[in-house]
Every structure is written in C-alpha cells, then in structure tokens.
C-alpha cells in the first residue's frame, strides 16, 4: 500500500544496535535476542537487512563503542548505512539502498526509541514508506534524570502512538517480533 508504487518489497532496518548505545539501554539482552531472530528470519525470506550505524563524539568511527553488538553481525552483501543524525535518511544513502532493493515497506528495530527510532520511522513515513515498528525490538536508555519518562514508558508510548499513525496511501503498524511477516 506504500505510495512508492514501484517498490513492492520489504526491508528490515536494524538501527544503531551498537555497543555504546546498548550498554545502558533497557532490556538489552532480550531486545538484541529478538533482533537476532528478526535478522535470521529476514535472511531466510530473502528480505534485505539494512544495517544503520551512528557516529558521533560518543561513538567515534572504529571505536569499540561504535561497533555493533557481538550477537549481531552483518552478512556479506548486506547494506551498511553510516549516519550522523537521528533520522537514518538524513545525509545518508539509505533512500538509494532501499530504492535499489525495491523496498517500500520497512520493518524497523533497534535503538534509541526516543531518538533515532522515532526520527527514522517518521522520516520513512513522510517519504512514502509503509512502516512496521517491531514493538518489542526497540529500546532506549534511562533519561529520567533529565525529565524523561522511564525507558519502559517511552517504549510503550511510542508503540501506542505509532499504532495510530495515518497518512494517505501509507500504513503504520506496531507488531511484536514473533508476529512480523516478511513479504519478500
């Protein structure tokens, strides 16, 4: 149903599941395990897995904190998108990668819920993509000291509002990892 009519395919976006991001994230082990399962299922279904990797002062390129967590390894031929902004589309080649893959539907997992996940799902939706947020496969760190809600509440709220997102010709959904269907 995407507005990108020449792109009937699906892609799995794995966003910023890096050591420095996940070190203080909520329910890290379970979230990484679910993402690992999603990656495996996407590969079995011949659905492209697109890895997004953030760099910043806290995540310098090549540093241990910049590296993806050990449990998640990019396979040969899978796209890697380097980014420096919250929205994975901003100043990156993500749009080109997805166009070449014929993907108009995105399944999104990773971190951080209230930053790069939020920015990317909104950025994708406004660009015409159907966006499935994997409700139990995204996480964030505890920022309550700065006035933010607890991580579980941030995740819950994001899942709540994304399930009601609407726009002409596009769909938004929140689905648990176990129920994600990859239509290749």
C-alpha positions as CSV (number, residue, x, y, z in Angstrom):
1,X,0.0,0.0,0.0
2,X,3.1,2.3,0.1
3,X,3.0,5.4,-2.1
4,X,6.2,4.1,-3.6
5,X,4.3,2.1,-6.2
6,X,7.4,0.7,-7.9
7,X,8.7,-0.8,-4.6
8,X,6.6,-3.8,-3.5
9,X,9.4,-5.3,-1.4
10,X,10.2,-5.2,2.3
11,X,13.4,-4.4,4.1
12,X,14.5,-4.9,7.7
13,X,16.2,-1.8,9.2
14,X,18.4,-2.5,12.2
15,X,19.2,0.8,13.7
16,X,22.2,1.6,16.0
17,X,22.5,-1.6,17.9
18,X,26.0,-0.6,18.8
19,X,28.0,-1.3,22.0
20,X,28.0,2.3,23.2
21,X,24.2,2.7,22.6
22,X,23.2,-0.6,24.1
23,X,25.4,-0.5,27.2
24,X,22.8,1.4,29.2
25,X,19.7,0.5,27.3
26,X,16.6,-1.0,28.8
27,X,16.1,-4.8,28.5
28,X,19.1,-5.0,26.2
29,X,19.6,-8.8,26.2
30,X,16.0,-9.6,25.3
31,X,15.8,-6.8,22.6
32,X,19.1,-8.0,21.0
33,X,17.8,-11.6,21.0
34,X,14.6,-10.6,19.2
35,X,16.5,-8.5,16.7
36,X,18.8,-11.5,16.1
37,X,15.7,-13.6,15.4
38,X,14.3,-11.0,13.0
39,X,17.6,-10.8,11.1
40,X,17.6,-14.6,10.7
41,X,14.0,-14.7,9.5
42,X,14.6,-11.9,7.1
43,X,17.6,-13.6,5.6
44,X,15.7,-16.9,5.3
45,X,12.9,-15.0,3.4
46,X,15.5,-13.3,1.2
47,X,14.4,-9.9,2.6
48,X,17.2,-7.3,2.6
49,X,18.7,-6.5,6.0
50,X,19.9,-2.9,6.2
51,X,22.3,-2.0,9.0
52,X,22.3,1.6,10.2
53,X,25.3,2.7,12.2
54,X,25.6,6.1,14.0
55,X,28.8,8.0,14.6
56,X,29.3,11.0,16.9
57,X,31.7,12.2,19.6
58,X,30.4,9.5,21.9
59,X,30.6,6.9,19.1
60,X,33.7,7.6,17.1
61,X,34.1,5.6,13.9
62,X,36.2,2.5,14.5
63,X,35.9,2.6,18.3
64,X,34.6,-0.3,20.4
65,X,31.5,1.7,21.4
66,X,30.8,2.4,17.6
67,X,30.9,-1.3,16.8
68,X,27.7,-3.4,16.5
69,X,27.0,-5.7,19.5
70,X,28.7,-9.0,19.1
71,X,25.5,-11.0,18.7
72,X,24.6,-9.1,15.5
73,X,26.9,-9.5,12.6
74,X,26.3,-8.1,9.1
75,X,26.5,-10.7,6.4
76,X,28.4,-10.2,3.2
77,X,26.4,-8.2,0.7
78,X,24.1,-6.6,3.3
79,X,24.0,-2.8,3.2
80,X,25.6,-0.6,5.9
81,X,24.3,2.9,6.1
82,X,26.6,5.3,8.1
83,X,24.7,8.2,9.7
84,X,25.3,11.2,12.0
85,X,21.7,12.4,12.5
86,X,18.7,10.9,14.2
87,X,16.7,10.3,11.0
88,X,18.5,7.5,9.2
89,X,17.6,9.1,5.8
90,X,19.3,12.5,6.6
91,X,22.6,12.9,4.7
92,X,22.9,9.1,4.0
93,X,22.4,6.8,1.1
94,X,19.5,4.9,2.8
95,X,17.0,6.1,0.2
96,X,19.2,4.8,-2.6
97,X,19.8,1.5,-0.9
98,X,16.1,0.9,-0.4
99,X,15.3,2.0,-4.0
100,X,17.8,-0.5,-5.4
101,X,16.2,-3.2,-3.2
102,X,12.7,-2.2,-4.4
103,X,11.6,-1.8,-0.7
104,X,8.5,0.3,0.0
105,X,7.7,-1.4,3.3
106,X,10.1,-1.1,6.3
107,X,10.3,-3.3,9.4
108,X,12.2,-1.2,12.0
109,X,14.1,-2.4,15.1
110,X,17.0,-1.1,17.2
111,X,17.8,2.0,19.3
112,X,17.2,4.5,20.7
113,X,13.4,4.6,20.8
114,X,13.1,8.3,21.6
115,X,15.8,9.5,19.2
116,X,16.9,7.5,16.1
117,X,14.0,5.1,16.0
118,X,11.4,7.9,16.4
119,X,13.1,10.1,13.8
120,X,13.6,7.3,11.3
121,X,10.0,5.9,11.5
122,X,8.6,9.4,11.0
123,X,11.2,10.2,8.2
124,X,10.3,7.0,6.4
125,X,6.6,7.6,6.7
126,X,6.7,11.1,5.3
127,X,8.8,9.8,2.4
128,X,6.1,7.4,1.4
129,X,7.1,4.1,3.1
130,X,4.8,1.8,5.0
131,X,6.4,1.4,8.4
132,X,6.2,-1.5,10.8
133,X,7.7,-0.8,14.2
134,X,8.7,-4.0,16.0
135,X,7.1,-3.2,19.3
136,X,9.4,-5.4,21.4
137,X,12.6,-5.0,19.5
138,X,13.4,-1.3,20.2
139,X,14.9,0.2,23.3
140,X,16.3,3.3,24.9
141,X,18.5,4.3,27.9
142,X,17.2,5.8,31.1
143,X,17.0,9.5,30.8
144,X,14.8,10.1,33.8
145,X,17.5,12.3,35.4
146,X,16.7,14.8,32.5
147,X,13.0,14.7,33.0
148,X,12.1,11.9,30.5
149,X,9.8,9.1,31.4
150,X,11.2,5.7,32.4
151,X,12.5,3.7,29.4
152,X,9.6,1.2,29.5
153,X,7.2,4.1,29.4
154,X,9.0,5.7,26.5
155,X,8.8,2.4,24.6
156,X,5.2,1.8,25.5
157,X,4.2,5.3,24.5
158,X,6.0,5.1,21.1
159,X,4.2,1.8,20.4
160,X,0.9,3.3,21.4
161,X,1.1,6.4,19.2
162,X,2.7,4.7,16.2
163,X,-0.1,2.2,16.0
164,X,-2.5,5.1,15.3
165,X,-0.3,6.9,12.7
166,X,-2.1,7.6,9.5
167,X,-1.5,9.2,6.1
168,X,-2.9,8.8,2.6
169,X,-1.6,5.7,0.8
170,X,0.6,4.5,3.7
171,X,0.3,2.2,6.6
172,X,1.9,2.3,10.1
173,X,1.8,-0.7,12.4
174,X,3.3,-2.0,15.6
175,X,3.9,-5.7,15.7
176,X,5.7,-8.0,18.2
177,X,8.8,-9.7,16.8
178,X,7.2,-13.1,16.8
179,X,4.4,-11.9,14.6
180,X,6.5,-10.0,12.0
181,X,5.8,-11.3,8.5
182,X,8.4,-10.7,5.8
183,X,6.8,-10.5,2.4
184,X,9.8,-10.8,0.1
